[in-house]
Amino acid sequence: MIRKSAVEMAAALAKGETTSLALTQAHLDQIAAVDGAVHAFLHVDTEGALAQAGAIDKARAAGEKLSPLAGIPLALKDVLTQKGVPTTCGSKILEGWRPPYDSTVVTNLKRAGIVILGKTNMDEFAMGSSTENSAYGPTHNPWDLTRIPGGSGGGSSAALAAFEAPLAIGTDTGGSIRQPAAVTGTVGVKPTYGGVSRYGLVAFSSSLDQAGPCARTVLDTALLHEAIAGHDVRDATSINAPVPQVVAAAKSGDVKGLKIGVIKELNGDGYQAGVRTRFDESLQLLAAAGAEIIEVSCPNFEYALAAYYLIAPSECSSNLARFDAMRYGIRVGDEAGASAESVMNLTREVGFGREVKRRIILGTYALSSGYYDAYYGSAQKVRTLITHDFIRAFEKCDVLVSPTCPTTAFKIGEKASDPLAMYLNDIATIPVNMAGIGGMSLPCGLAPEDGLPVGFQIMAPAMQDQRMYSVGAALEAALLSKWGAPLLSQIPALAGSK
Amino acid sequence: MSPVTYDEVLAKYEPVLGLEVHVELNTKSKMFCGCTTEFGGAPNTQTCPVCLGMPGALPVVNEKAIESTILIGLALNCSIAPFSRFARKNYFYPDMPKNFQISQYDEPICVNGYVDVAIDTDGGPQTFRVEIERVHMEEDTGKSLHVGGATGRIHGADYSLLDYNRAGIPLVEIVTKIIPGTGKYAPEVAKAYVAELRDILRSLGVSDVRMEQGSLRCDANVSLRLIGVETLGTRSETKNVNSLRSVERAIRGEMIRHAELLNKGEKVKQETRHFQEDTGLTRSGRSKEQAEDYRYFQEPDLVPVAPDAAWIETLRAGLPEQPTLRRKRLQSEWSVPDKEMAAMINADALDIVEATVKLGADPAKARSWWLGEISRLANEREVALTDLPISPTDVAAIVALIAEGELTDKLARQVIEGVVAGEGTPAQVIAARGFKVVNDDSALLAAIEVACAAQPETAQKVRDGHLPAAGALIGIVMKETKGQADAARVRELLLQHLGHTI
């Protein structure tokens, strides 16, 4: 059962073939069996999950009308608050903090009856592309445990690939949903900025952060998308408009006559051969399904990475200032006679990891008077140029596509000491965040040279998220008929896996 | 070197002012969350994840606060920006939950206004125009209480307590352009400006404007330049100026302090100074020489404020009577001469007199008590008139008792003293002190007989027509009746008693 899609699980629940309690227990068992090797979870809320599952079963037995995903288990990235459940953001500094409130995403999940199994591992404060920056140790890619599962949301995507959960929530600031999805052979969507409330999402870079759905199929992802999206009065940047009809789009999967633009700048040199092979094959499948493939140019994408690494650290330097040992989290050096300043310094010294410190320092510098215009100011201008590139491109086509990442999953430790090489992994995902539009990654095969999953990225204009689902569903169907079985059926069995 | 007098400062230097006033709005909820703004709650009971800056919490702008700020801007003759933004002001302090303050930086909501203030000068009433640079919105910080240590400051304290009830209360900051040309009247102009602002804010109903509770706080920037010189001198910024009187004292004090430094050939340090209510002097706070870098950038959690033009016009149309116009109206209704009107405004007595008149007191009488005896007591105690523990209700009651002949002016003064001393309402003071006007003629005649018997020769002089001698006898009668007699009536009865027809 745990290897099925959420839609199949929901059907089994509806028919009474299983219960949410049994389904939840099966996933908890799988976590117990494999998570020692994968380390997708930072906290498993056994009691809370079973209680929630029991309540859903009771409601179902009482004949209450339930939402489509009611009773299905989910893995929650540890960057979203859940009342009373530890939330660390993968950082030492928040060790032991139990938030006094639910994030809006969690409120929406609970309202939909989705069972939250626990909190998943991530790069500290979502800064990284491998989960190696977690203060609690890295997550391992279920396809090859010596490799990274992507980041920052590596825990969520690994949980899906290891069948520890059929649904997961990620957050995407520069690719943290899509890149982990790509390297684990799963589906991940970064909705349009403002499509899902950020209330209770511990901020890394407020103007870029966006929570989104992760699953193993496009339709599962769409159902989760509709469950968590919508306007929220607690988030001033949340869009006050109807949620795009993503489930309907995922069900139809129609691309006839659709114009698909291939971004010239996000392909070619620097992209692994196997990645390019699978990407090109996918384009052919979409063309065969009736889409028109054209090439477009986005010349300013060249500057996206540099601008991102000014904007995101600048905002993070301010967002992370609140971690000062005064109100929550750990406190170091609080001895008689110690000043508030020294306690704060010692706490931040111990509590923050190297990458977080690097970005705080970078951002503090970029915002300093005298440097602001050259750095933060220029980066904002680049952001506008990137947005204009997208607008021009979308005048010619309905969606844009590219490989999600230049490479397949790299080895744990391979890039840990080279931040620049690590940053380059996000080159194809970052423009989407800069422009605030939507992006999806779905698996498009294994690279012939290393047998590891390759991600196909689809980008749609703001508030046109349904287009990604149409294209994604079409490609998924074409690939499935080509392969005869989902890509994840090829994943090597983990020791002890059910 | 002997201290410099105020006149000596003015002989050589011209003061230039700049005033920053922070106003706490009286919205029901905080600037960015739904917590109550009520004053005086138990520490940290009026907080939520948003105003505590919990990880993940987000601000949402209080629309009422925007409305109040626009009203303030309109009343101060400002332009209202069609598009303005919030910015983060980054600095670390434990009473600031997020370690940044949401404020406005280069895109404030109101700009370029003015306030005309009238003060009483040697040449009669004169109006000064104070130009407003900007009016912007921000959130207040929490409060720290530093326990132990000599100074009550964070350095040297044993420990500190933090109360976040105030964190996130909407603040409006009103910043003037530089104010030159006020000369010797600089302290008065500053005081009158703050008083005028307070009156405007009160008339708008957007703030409690209580300086003693900190809902209106003034930072006074002062610099001196040699007369005739264009270049501005170095300024000091005095904080903690918590009453109108302190505004005046702080500026006067800073002018003298600057002049003393400059005369010695020393430089004025650009720094924040704290006003000391007890001494009227300022002490050095943090130095601004190494200017703090707040790393302002636009607040990514909030969308720009773009008020609808029609809404602004609706607000403009609903503005209340301007305090200056109100003053003109009251002056004519009460038939008050210019000079006395200026004195009343100067003493910040307009509201209190109006309230007393509304309770039925004759305007002239109400004015004369507030500006006379009660002002004298306020001066003695070095507090503002409105800070004395006597209310318009008390004064209206006293005026009524005098009119009814229940009190003499002399007794009334003692009643006021008693009320101010905390002995209760006028009625309670009268009862406790046993005040009773003796208007019983037989009691007075008995006392007159005692007086004439005591000084028969004086009585004879009066009988013989030497009327000024009556004073001595009246004195005895007043003493006999413990001052509770009406002296005029005593004189009447005494003269009749000694054979004169009145």
Interface residues (C-beta under 8 A of the other chain):
Chain A: L80 T81 T87 C89 L94 W97 P99 P100 Y101 S103 R198 Y199 G200 L201 V202 A203 S205 S206 S207 V233 R234 D235 A236 T237 S314 E315 S317 S318 A321 R322 F323 D324 M326 R327 Y328 S339 A340 E341 M344 T364 L367 S368 S369 Y372 Y376
Chain B: P49 L52 G53 M54 P55 G56 A57 L58 P59 V60 V61 R88 N90 F92 P94 P97 K98 N99 F100 I154 S160 L162 D293 R295 Y296 F297 P300 D301 L302 V303
